[in-house]
Amino acid sequence: MLTMMKVMTPSNTSTRVLVSVVAIPLIIAASYFGSVYFYIFVLILGLVAYYEFNNMAQKKDAYPNQPFGIIAIAFIITNQFKPVVGFYTAFLVIIFLLSLIELFRNKSSAILNISTTLLGIFYIGLFSSALIALREFYPNIDGLYLRGGYIIISLLAAIWICDSAAFFLGTAFGKHKLFPRISPNKSWEGAIAGLLFAVITLIAAKFLILDFLSLTSVIILGMIIGIVGQTGDLVESMFKRDADVKDSSNLIPGHGGVFDRFDSLLFTAPVVWLYLKYFN
């Protein structure tokens, strides 16, 4: 999640703002144009987030098969963009090959190694591929293709606004801890504020770019973002606390890691896709 949860110094704030000014337009452009541009963005997101997850897993004495995981995630994301095999076939082949390779590794616990590798592959890989599925939801005919871009852009905006509302209003009015064991600074008041602002953002988006969705649908999507997105942030915080790290990495100046910045997006994308696919 693009979050502001750290203590800000003037230099840190300037760095964060500068990175955001450069990165956000590029992400929005990739989302708008879709196709190979968005595929490249998601591929980078998935591979880097997986690398960061693996580093956290190693702090718990697990040794995920990182090269295999990187290849598997690249395949899952690419296969979603340009399908070659079905999910069930890919699932079986990945488990079979990973288990076979582990026979020859002899590093720490085989159970931990296989489990953490598969968790990374199917958590980050599948959730990343859901972003592709969401962007490619509408066919490339008669201008319908842009609708997927509008959904992704609205999703990003709602997550960023939800995060900011949760932080600022939670800081100002928060009195009841949300999950003190996982994230002691988050409050129920902040989480509710984030949810409300996510819904408001989606309602505003309906009148700007999401006119093809009903008011009921955008309200539901806002609730999904406000609830599931914040849950994704908590899940990633759980991983970091277990690994005893502050950020998934320091790759993005002033922001931490890729997994830190996009945890909510990854968690939200498959649920939004499922809603559009089966309930919209």
C-alpha positions in Angstrom: 0.0 0.0 0.0 1.2 3.5 -0.8 1.3 4.4 2.9 2.4 7.3 5.0 2.7 5.3 8.3 6.3 6.2 9.0 7.5 9.1 11.1 8.3 11.8 8.6 11.4 13.9 8.4 11.7 16.7 5.9 14.2 14.8 3.8 12.2 11.6 4.0 9.0 13.4 3.0 10.7 15.1 0.0 12.0 11.8 -1.2 8.6 10.1 -0.9 6.9 12.9 -2.7 9.5 12.9 -5.5 9.2 9.2 -6.0 5.4 9.4 -6.0 5.4 12.3 -8.6 7.5 10.1 -10.9 6.0 6.7 -10.3 2.3 7.4 -10.1 1.9 8.9 -13.6 3.8 5.9 -15.0 1.6 3.4 -13.2 -1.6 5.3 -14.3 -0.3 5.4 -17.9 0.4 1.7 -17.9 -3.0 1.0 -16.4 -4.7 3.2 -19.0 -3.0 1.8 -22.1 -3.0 -1.8 -20.8 -1.7 -4.5 -23.1 2.1 -5.1 -22.9 2.6 -1.9 -20.8 0.5 -3.1 -18.0 1.9 -6.7 -18.3 5.4 -5.3 -17.8 4.3 -3.3 -14.7 2.6 -6.4 -13.2 5.5 -8.7 -14.0 8.0 -6.3 -12.3 5.6 -6.0 -9.3 5.1 -9.7 -8.9 8.8 -10.7 -9.3 10.2 -8.0 -7.0 7.5 -8.6 -4.3 8.2 -12.4 -4.5 12.0 -11.7 -4.0 11.2 -9.5 -1.0 8.8 -12.2 0.5 11.6 -14.8 0.1 14.0 -12.6 2.0 11.6 -12.3 4.8 11.0 -16.1 4.8 14.8 -16.7 5.1 14.8 -14.8 8.4 12.6 -17.6 9.7 15.2 -20.3 8.7 13.3 -21.3 5.6 15.0 -21.5 2.2 12.5 -21.0 -0.5 13.6 -22.1 -4.0 13.9 -18.5 -5.3 15.0 -19.3 -8.9 12.1 -21.7 -9.3 9.7 -19.3 -7.7 10.7 -16.5 -10.0 10.3 -18.6 -13.1 6.9 -19.9 -11.8 5.6 -16.4 -11.1 6.8 -15.1 -14.4 5.0 -18.0 -16.1 1.7 -17.5 -14.1 1.6 -13.8 -15.0 2.5 -14.4 -18.6 0.1 -17.2 -18.9 -2.7 -14.9 -17.7 -1.7 -12.3 -20.3 -1.3 -14.9 -23.2 -2.8 -18.2 -22.1 -0.9 -21.4 -22.9 -2.1 -23.9 -20.3 -5.0 -24.1 -17.8 -4.5 -23.2 -14.2 -5.0 -26.8 -12.9 -2.3 -28.1 -15.2 0.1 -25.3 -14.2 -0.7 -26.0 -10.5 0.1 -29.7 -10.8 3.3 -29.1 -12.8 4.6 -26.4 -10.3 4.0 -28.6 -7.3 5.5 -31.7 -8.9 8.7 -30.0 -10.2 9.2 -28.0 -6.9 9.0 -31.2 -4.8 11.3 -33.0 -7.2 13.9 -30.3 -7.1 13.8 -30.1 -3.3 15.0 -33.7 -3.2 18.4 -32.5 -4.3 18.7 -29.3 -2.3 19.2 -30.6 1.3 18.9 -27.1 2.9 17.2 -26.7 6.2 13.6 -28.0 6.4 12.1 -29.4 3.2 8.6 -28.7 4.6 9.4 -25.1 5.3 11.2 -24.7 2.0 8.4 -26.1 -0.2 5.6 -24.4 1.9 7.2 -20.9 1.7 8.0 -21.3 -2.0 4.4 -22.3 -2.8 3.0 -19.6 -0.6 5.0 -17.0 -2.4 4.1 -18.4 -5.8 0.4 -18.7 -5.3 -0.1 -15.6 -3.1 2.0 -13.1 -5.0 1.9 -14.9 -8.4 -1.9 -15.5 -8.5 -2.8 -12.2 -7.0 -0.5 -10.4 -9.5 -2.1 -12.4 -12.4 -5.5 -11.2 -11.1 -4.4 -7.7 -11.9 -3.9 -8.8 -15.5 -7.3 -10.5 -15.6 -8.9 -7.3 -14.2 -7.2 -5.1 -16.8 -8.1 -7.5 -19.6 -11.7 -8.0 -18.3 -13.2 -6.1 -21.2 -12.4 -7.1 -24.9 -10.5 -4.8 -27.1 -13.4 -3.8 -29.3 -15.4 -0.5 -29.7 -13.5 1.3 -26.9 -14.6 -1.3 -24.3 -10.9 -2.1 -23.6 -10.4 1.2 -21.8 -12.9 0.2 -19.2 -10.4 -2.2 -17.6 -8.0 0.7 -17.4 -10.6 2.9 -15.7 -11.2 0.1 -13.2 -7.5 -0.3 -12.3 -7.0 3.5 -12.0 -10.1 3.8 -9.8 -8.9 0.9 -7.7 -5.5 2.6 -7.3 -7.0 5.9 -6.4 -9.4 4.4 -3.8 -6.6 2.4 -2.2 -4.3 5.5 -1.9 -7.2 7.7 -0.5 -8.3 4.9 1.8 -4.8 4.6 3.2 -4.4 8.4 3.6 -7.8 8.7 5.3 -7.0 5.8 7.6 -3.7 7.3 8.6 -4.7 10.9 9.1 -8.1 10.4 10.7 -6.8 7.4 12.7 -4.0 9.5 14.0 -6.4 12.3 14.9 -9.3 10.3 16.4 -8.1 6.8 16.9 -8.7 5.4 20.3 -9.5 1.7 19.8 -6.7 -0.5 18.5 -7.5 -2.6 15.4 -4.8 -5.3 15.6 -2.3 -4.3 18.2 -0.4 -7.6 17.9 0.1 -7.0 14.2 0.1 -3.3 13.7 -0.1 -1.3 17.0 -0.6 2.1 15.3 -3.8 1.2 13.4 -7.2 1.9 14.9 -10.8 1.0 14.3 -11.6 4.6 13.8 -8.9 4.9 11.1 -10.0 1.7 9.4 -13.7 2.9 9.3 -12.5 6.2 7.9 -10.5 4.4 5.2 -13.6 2.3 4.3 -15.8 5.4 4.0 -13.4 7.3 1.8 -12.8 4.2 -0.4 -16.6 4.1 -1.0 -16.8 7.9 -1.6 -13.9 7.6 -4.1 -15.6 4.9 -6.1 -18.9 6.9 -6.1 -17.0 9.9 -7.5 -15.3 7.6 -10.0 -18.7 6.5 -11.3 -19.5 10.0 -12.4 -16.0 10.5 -13.9 -14.9 7.3 -15.6 -17.0 4.4 -14.3 -20.3 5.3 -15.8 -20.6 1.8 -17.2 -21.1 0.4 -13.7 -24.2 0.7 -11.6 -24.2 2.8 -8.4 -24.7 -0.4 -6.4 -21.6 -2.0 -8.0 -19.3 0.9 -7.3 -20.5 1.0 -3.7 -19.8 -2.7 -3.3 -16.4 -2.2 -5.0 -15.6 0.6 -2.6 -16.4 -1.6 0.3 -14.3 -4.4 -1.1 -11.3 -2.0 -1.4 -11.9 -0.5 2.0 -12.2 -3.9 3.8 -10.0 -6.3 1.7 -7.4 -3.7 0.9 -6.8 -2.9 4.6 -6.8 -6.6 5.3 -4.0 -7.1 2.7 -2.0 -4.4 4.5 -2.5 -6.2 7.8 -1.4 -9.6 6.3 1.8 -8.1 4.9 2.4 -6.4 8.3 1.9 -9.9 9.9 4.7 -11.3 7.6 7.0 -8.4 8.5 6.4 -8.6 12.2 7.1 -12.4 12.1 10.3 -11.8 10.2 11.2 -8.9 12.5 11.7 -6.4 9.7 10.3 -2.8 9.3 9.9 -2.9 5.5 9.9 -5.7 3.0 13.0 -4.0 1.5 14.5 -0.5 0.9 14.2 -0.6 -2.8 11.9 2.4 -3.3 13.5 5.5 -1.6 11.4 6.8 1.1 8.7 4.1 0.6 10.3 0.8 1.6 9.7 -2.2 -0.7 7.4 -3.1 -3.6 5.5 -5.6 -1.4 5.0 -2.8 1.1 3.6 -0.4 -1.5 1.3 -2.8 -3.3 0.1 -5.2 -0.6 -3.4 -3.9 -0.7 -3.6 -3.8 -4.5 -2.5 -7.5 -4.6 -5.0 -8.6 -2.0 -7.9 -6.6 -3.6 -7.5 -7.4 -7.3 -8.8 -11.0 -7.2 -11.8 -10.1 -5.1 -12.7 -7.3 -7.4 -12.3 -9.6 -10.4 -14.5 -12.3 -8.8 -17.2 -9.7 -8.1 -17.2 -8.4 -11.7 -17.1 -11.9 -13.1 -19.9 -13.5 -11.1 -22.0 -10.8 -9.4 -21.9 -7.6 -11.4 
